[in-house]
Amino acid sequence: MDGERLQKVLAQAGVASRRQIESLIEQGRILVNGQVAQLGVRVSPEDTILVDGKPFQQSSQLQKTRVIVYHKPVGEVCTRHDQEGRSTVFENLPRLKTARWVAVGRLDINTSGLILFTTNGELANRLMHPSSEIEREYAVRVLGTVEPQQLKQLTQGVSLDDGMARFDSIIDAGGEGANHWYHVVLREGRNREVRRLWEAVGCTVSRLMRVRYGPMQLSRALRQGRWRDLDYAELISLARLVGMELPQNKPMKKKFGHKKKTQAPRTKRLR
């Protein structure tokens, strides 16, 4: 049968993850050509799709995949709406008319640094899935002296509440006393994993920043609270890293932006 599976089409457009879309289908909240959609149904660009009564335009949604790099400051949360009224990362992102931003992983409120956002839900899911083994690199400031045996433990493996974990590599980035930095790399995205690993060997993390996700580096030129679009070559490279061939996008010029009119705080250099 021609066409793509409904959940794949909606996931690629960033409506929700495939699992969430399957749940919407089971709840009868998606219509295709006026009929309640069933799991496994295939759709073409000519089909009319309603999600919770709202029309979904396939042609415009799938025409372009967009990915941005955002420099998250400490104090922002990675939810769309926070019940405590705290600032969210989504408040600073560029507005979209026919799609929505999907975060590629999260950072906790006390962690700053790089987060990727995309309009392609399938791309986001593949970049986050454990099977992709995408490297995440963090700059970590640790209080006090770290002994060689502790570093050895962190690379060999430490038992956490949710299983064994370890860093692929640890690089001493210099500093003294309470201002000693390390760069660590791991290939998982468990909740607070970097902090929990250091705590498991008796160390306290005083500052944590994600500086790389896969091939995407956090540039010093990108200040906190600001974002930039990936260019065409970066976008294709990122997609191919997880085995995806994206629909033909027109090459876009690099864009930088920040939604708020107030000046974002400057990024401090690591010392």
N, C-alpha and C positions, 0 to 999 in steps of 0.2 A: 504494500500500500504506500502511496506517495505521501509526502509530508513528514514532519517531525513530531515526536511525542509532545503532547501538550505541556507536561511538566518540564521538559527540556527547553521548550520555547520560552515559557514564563521565567524559568530560572536564569536563562541567558540574558533576559531583559532586566534582571534584578528585582522582579516582583517579590520573590522569596526563594528560599532554598528548595531543592526538589522535594525533600521530606515534608516541608511545610505546605508546598503546593499539593502534594498527594493528600495531605490532611484536608485541605480546602476542597479538593475534589470529592473526597469521601463525605464531607459535610454538605455537599450539594451547592456550594457557593460559587461554582464556576459554570457558566453556560457556553455552549458552542452551537452557534446557529439556532439559538432559542431552546436548545435541549440541555438538560442537566448532563454535564460531562461525566464520563466514566474513565477509570484508570486505564491507561494504555491507548486512549484515543489519539489519533494523529490529526494534525491540523496543517493547513496550507495558508499562504498569505491572503487568500480569498475568503477564508472563514471569518465569521464574526464571533468574537470572544468577549464575554462579560465576566469580570471578577468583582464579586459583591455588588453587582448592578452597574459597575463602571466599565465603559468600553476600553478594550486593550487594542492598540493599534500596532499590529505586527510589523508592518513595513518600516515605520519610523523607529520603533524600539530596536529592531535588529540591524538597522542601517549602520550604526556606529557603536563600537565599544569604547568606552572612555575609562582611563585609569589616572588617578591623581596621587601624588605623594603629599601627605599632610604632616606638619611638624607639631605634634601635640605638646602643649605645656602641662606642667603639673597642675592639678586642680580641676581638670576637665574629666568627665566620665564618658564612657563609650556606649551610651544608650541614647535613643532618640528623644526620650522624655524622661526626666528625672523627677521622682516624687518629692525629693527634698529641695528641688529648685536649684540644683547645682548646674553650672555651665556644662554643656555637652559638646563633643567634637563636631556634631552635625550642624551646630549653629554657625560655624565658620566656613562651611563648605559652599561651593557655588550652587545656586539653585538650578534645578532641572524641571523641565516642563512635562516630559512624557516618560521619565524613568525615575529611579531612586538610587541613592548611593548604598552600596553594600560594603561593610568594613571587612577587610582581610585580617582577621584576628583582632584582639583587643589589647589595650594597655590599662593597668589599674590607675586609679586616681593619682597616685603618688609617683607614677612613672611617666617620663616624657619621651619624646622621640618620634620615630617614623611609623606612620600607619598608612597602608595603601587602601584606597577606596576605588571601587569600580561600579559601572552600571551593568556589568555582566555577572550575574549570580553564579553561573556555572564556572567561570574563571575564578571567582572568589573561593568557591568550594574546593576546587582542585588545588589552589595555592595553600589552603589551610589543611587539606587532608593529610593525615600522617604518612600515607603511602608515597606522597610526593617528596617527603624528606627535604623540604626547603630550609636552608640555613637561616637562622636568626642570630644576629650579632648585637651584643649589648655592651655598653660602657658602664662599669660598676665601680662606685666608690665604696670602699670597705673601711670600717673603723678598726683601728688597732693593727697589730702585727699578724700577718697570715703566715703560718709555718709551712714549710715544704710538704710535710705529711698531709696537711689539710688540702693543699692543691692537688696532691696525688689522689686523695680520696674523691675529689670532685670530678676528676677525669676517669677514674676507674669505676665509679658508681656508688650512689648513696641511696639508701632505702627511705622513701617518702611514704606518706599515707596512701597514695594512689599508685605505688609501685616503685621499682628502681628507676633512677634517673642519673644522668651525668652530663657534663659538658664535653663536647667534641674537642675543644681546645681552650686554653687559658693563656693569655699574653699579658705580661706585666707591663702596664702603660706608665709606670713611674709615680712619683709623689712620695711624701713621707707622712708618718703619723696618721692623723685623722683624714688625710687628703691623699690616700693611695688608691690609684685606679688600676683596674684590670679590664681587658676586653675578653668576653667569653662568647663562645658559639655553641648553639645547640640546634636540634632539628625538630623540636616539638613545640607545642603551644599550650601546654597545661597551665591552669590558673596559678599565677604567682610563682611559676616554677623556678625562675632565676633566684628570687629572694629565698624561697624555701630551701633550695640547694645550699646556699651559703649559710643559712641559719642551721641546717642539719649538721654542719661541721663546726658550729660555735662561732660564726662570724655574723656581724651586723652590717647590713647594707644601708648606707646613709643617702645614696643617690643612685638612681638607675635610669639609663637612657638607651632606647633601641636605636642603633645607628645604621643597621642594614637589615633588609628582608630580601633573601635571594640575591639577585644582582643589583637591586636598588639600594643605593647609598643615600644617607642623609647628608646633604650638602650644608656646609657652614653658611652658605649664602641664603639658605631658606630659614628665615627667622621663625620663632615660635608663633603659633596661631596662623601661619600662612601655608599655602598649598601651591603646587605646580602640576601641570599636566605632563604626563609622559609623552614624548614625541613618538612618531610612527615606528621608528626602529626599536625603541625601548619597549613599546607595546607588543610588537611582534615577537621580540626576544623573550619577553615575560610569558606570553601565551605558549610559545613553543617549548618553554621549559617544562610545562605540565602537559605537553602533548596535544595542544589545541591549535587549530587553524581558524582564525577569526574571519568573519565576513569582511569583504574588502572595504577598508576604511580609507577615506581620503587623507593623505598626510596632513597633519595639523601643525601649526606653529606652536612653539612652547608658550604656555600661558602661566602667569603667576597671579595669585590673588589672595584677598582676605576680605571677607564679607563686611566685617565691622569697620566703621569709619575711624574708630580710635586706633592709635598706634599700638601694634603688638609689642610685647616686651622683647628685648634683644636676647639672642641666644648667648649664654656665657660660654667662654672657651673652657675646655677641660684643662685642669691644672693638676 
